[in-house]
Amino acid sequence: MKALAWLLPGRDRELAATRYAGRESASDRAARLRREQHHRRGATRAARAGQAWAANGQ
């Protein structure tokens, strides 16, 4: 049974504080990737709009 001790509930906070300290959580990583992707899409759209505006002699 000792081999399955890691399955027992109640150790989440302890593991988070020790084993996973300093690591980015899955939810934090997903949020960061969403922000970065949103920024890349917005920057690309703005660059294309600027090029179109310059091409029209504006």
LINJOHU-V364113 format. One record per residue. RES is the residue in three letters. SS is DSSP state (H for helix, E for strand, C for the rest). PHI is phi in whole degrees, 0 to 359 (NA if undefined). OMEGA is omega in radians with two decimals (* if undefined). Layout:
RES_SS_PHI_OMEGA / RES_SS_PHI_OMEGA
//
This chain:
MET_C_NA_-3.11 / LYS_H_295_3.14 / ALA_H_294_-3.13 / LEU_H_258_-3.10 / ALA_H_298_-3.12 / TRP_H_292_3.12 / LEU_H_277_-3.10 / LEU_C_294_-3.13 / PRO_C_287_3.02 / GLY_C_102_-3.11 / ARG_C_255_-3.07 / ASP_H_302_-3.10 / ARG_H_294_3.13 / GLU_H_296_3.12 / LEU_H_295_3.14 / ALA_H_298_-3.10 / ALA_H_282_-3.06 / THR_H_251_-3.01 / ARG_C_291_-3.05 / TYR_C_254_3.14 / ALA_C_298_3.10 / GLY_C_86_3.13 / ARG_C_263_3.11 / GLU_C_286_3.13 / SER_C_287_-3.14 / ALA_H_298_-3.13 / SER_H_290_3.08 / ASP_H_295_3.13 / ARG_H_295_3.13 / ALA_H_298_3.13 / ALA_H_295_3.12 / ARG_H_297_3.14 / LEU_H_295_3.08 / ARG_H_297_3.12 / ARG_H_298_-3.13 / GLU_H_296_3.13 / GLN_H_295_3.11 / HIS_H_298_3.14 / HIS_H_296_-3.14 / ARG_H_299_3.14 / ARG_H_297_-3.13 / GLY_H_295_3.14 / ALA_H_293_3.12 / THR_H_295_3.12 / ARG_H_298_-3.14 / ALA_H_295_3.13 / ALA_H_296_3.12 / ARG_H_295_3.12 / ALA_H_296_3.11 / GLY_H_295_3.11 / GLN_H_295_3.13 / ALA_H_297_-3.13 / TRP_H_294_-3.14 / ALA_H_291_-3.12 / ALA_H_292_3.14 / ASN_C_276_3.11 / GLY_C_75_-3.10 / GLN_C_282_*
//
